[in-house]
Amino acid sequence: MKLESTGCTDPGLIRAYNQDSYYIDPAGRFFIVADGMGGHAGGEEASRIATEEIRSYLDKNWQSPESSLEILEQALSTANQAIVRDQQNHPERADMGTTAVVIMIGPDELPVCGHVGDSRLYRLRGSQLEQITEDHTWIARAIKIGDITAEEARVHPFRHVLSSCLGREDLHQTDIQPVDLRTGDRLLLCSDGLTEELIDEKILEYINNAPNLEQAAHTLIEAAKEEGGHDNITVVLVSVEA
């Protein structure tokens, strides 16, 4: 499976600092986006720790006999434990945490996605953009059970409240799932700084109209900034080539 990929991050127009982090494995084995929270230093540190710990664990265990599902679940758990240890050593960062979305693409198994929080994985196949992950937020659950509509959710005051994130001793919600991937598919990993500003139809339009992945990523970030850029914006795009 031949992959092309690109990524970029931007602080947006309101915040003076960037608490997002991302990583693209040079060999195309895995891709990570994390969105930190807990103030300037805390949020940056949480997303940095998560990205580094996940990267390190996947690197060291890539040839493990365990399944990709098990490896990725343990990578997220290891990242969570590392953030909790840092909180204990630095009480000023006790409230920090981070989202994370990761996709592993190995040679012998279906690709596997793992995520915590509201950073997302999308798959673009033909003219269809599908959200693969389900946000770990109060709002996402309210939409699912029919308490509010998706339109109401976009302006709801609780839309940013997470039900799960890395950096909690009682972490209870990490979703790990296989992802069907075919030649011609494109993947989008992103922080909520993108999805807060752009609806899915606009995201699809910008990706499809761009001449290449790099231009698509740049266009998505600029479009999110034009809509307000209220948060940090991170985009990783992956294309499955013939």
QUISUL-V316178 format. One record per helix or strand of 2 or more residues. SS is the DSSP state (helix for helix, strand for strand). FROM is the first residue (numbers start at 0). LEN is the number of residues. If there is no record, write none. Layout:
ss: [SS:SS]
from: [FROM:FROM]
len: [LEN:LEN]
//
This chain:
ss: [strand:strand:strand:helix:helix:helix:strand:strand:strand:strand:strand:helix:helix:strand:strand:helix:helix:helix:strand]
from: [1:19:29:38:67:90:96:99:110:119:127:137:149:174:185:191:199:212:232]
len: [9:5:8:23:22:3:2:5:6:6:4:7:4:5:5:4:10:14:9]
//
